[in-house]
Amino acid sequence: MRALRIWSGLSYRQLEGKAAARGDTLASSTMATALGRATLPREPFVAAFTRACGLGEADTERWLDARRRLAMAEQSSGPRTDVEPPGADEQAAPETAQADRESRSTHRHSLVRLIAAAAIGAGAALGVQTLVSSASAPHRTTIDARPVQGLAILAVGSWAQIHPARTPRLCVTEGRDRTHHYATAIAAQYPCTRAVLPHTYIEPVGENLVEIQWHHPKYGIGCLTLLRDGPGRGLIEPRDDCAEDDPTQQFRVEPIGPPASGHFRLRPAATGQCLSVRDQDTVEGAEMVQGRCSGARDQEFLITLTPPA
């Protein structure tokens, strides 16, 4: 399903709109969460999602059939409730225990084959060659195993925490302008233990180029956006009008230092400058601002990938 979203070339907001136009419900935050998890999504979600991605009813039904087979396989592989505790009978009949182990092993192999078949069937509905490269759909994104150098991020995006490298106990999260010149929420640094919401999601939009999203259960998705004028000039603000072609919402991720250090610069694509901490502050609440790339430590960040929110 992650590959299907990439193939569609649509953002979460666009998919949400297409689903609504068909009378389906498909929230942006729900999509990001479902695609980030390893668990099986619910059937209504699969139906709405595949239709929004542009598949016809026949292909959508193939995806649903694959989902049903996977669900049946999960149920049949659940823990047995009819197994008696080991005792004298088991010791007296080792061949029975061996047969039971062989039966379970055969079931596991059958389950693997079923899952593979379901995945292949769904892939055929989509067209694997179309996913990798399609002359008939040049506008659609190809799948890159590692779209951001030095960061093991999925092509469809990953949940993450962003830390100022000097103060890794702090996270880039929602804050306020300490000068009170700008009234709405901005990006600032606070202890990670307090930065529970919003969740941060990093989505590649080009080679080493990402969109940084904040997901909040109440306020939805906001894309971090560079403010280029007005009282908030230079600050970073979450905005709900996400657009993958807006350079003020794109950040270039550049590895710096030894590869093992995991340090990165974040450079707003609109200006090519560097994200940093205002006045090189290390205190809680210090704002993220853009400025001339100077090589200073306050322009270095750590990015930690996290489990699905």
C-alpha positions, 0 to 999 in steps of 0.5 A: 500500500505504501508503494501504491501511494507512491505510484499514485503521485498524490499527497495525503491531503489529495487522497483525502479529497479524492476519497471525500469526492467519492463519499468515502472517509479517509483522514490524512492522519489515519493514512499516515498511521496505517501506512507506517504500521506493520499490522493489517489495515481494516477492510473499509480503509483498504477499499477507500484508499485503493479507490482514492489512489485511482484504481478501478473496482476490479483492481480494488476488489483484488486488493480486498481479496488479498487483504481477506486472505491475509486476515484468514492466515493471521487467524489460522496461525493464532495460538492453539487452545486445545493443547494439553499440558506436557505430561507422561503421555507426551513422554511416552509417545515422542513420535506424536510430539514430533508429528505435531511439531512437523504439522506446525512447521508445515502450517508456518510454511503454508502461511508464508506461501499464502502471504506471498501469494496475496502480496503478489496478487495485489502487486499484479493488480497494481502492476509492478513494472508501473511502480518502478518505471512507467513511460505512460505515467512520467509524473509519478514518483519512482521507488527509491530504497534510500531516498535520504542519504545517511538516513534509513527512511522509507520512501513513503516516509517515516515517523521521527524525532528531530533533535538539536545535536548539542542538546539531544534531550531536546526535540524540535516540536511546537512552541511559541515566539518568545519575542511575542512578535508572532502569535501562532505555533512555531517550531521550537526546542523542548524536552523530548519527554514533554514533546508527546504531541504533535508527532513528527513525520518525515516524507521524502519528496525528492532526492535528499529533499523532505517534507516535515509534517506534524500530526496532531489528533485534534488539529490534523496535519501541518507541514513545517513552512518557512516564513519569508516575510512579516513579523514571523520572518525566518521562523518555521510554522506548521501549516495545513495547506501542505503542497509537495511542490512548495519550496517553503515546505521542503527541507534538504537533508545534508549529512555532515561529519563522520557517517557514524555521527548521524548529524545533519543540516536542514536547509530550506529549499526556498533559500538554501540557508540553514536551519538553526536555533535562535541566538545559538540558545540551548534553553527550552523554548528556543525557536528554530530559525533559518540563517546563513550557513556558518558551520556552527554547532547549532545548525546540526541536528540528529534525526531519530526514526521512531515506531509508528505513532 
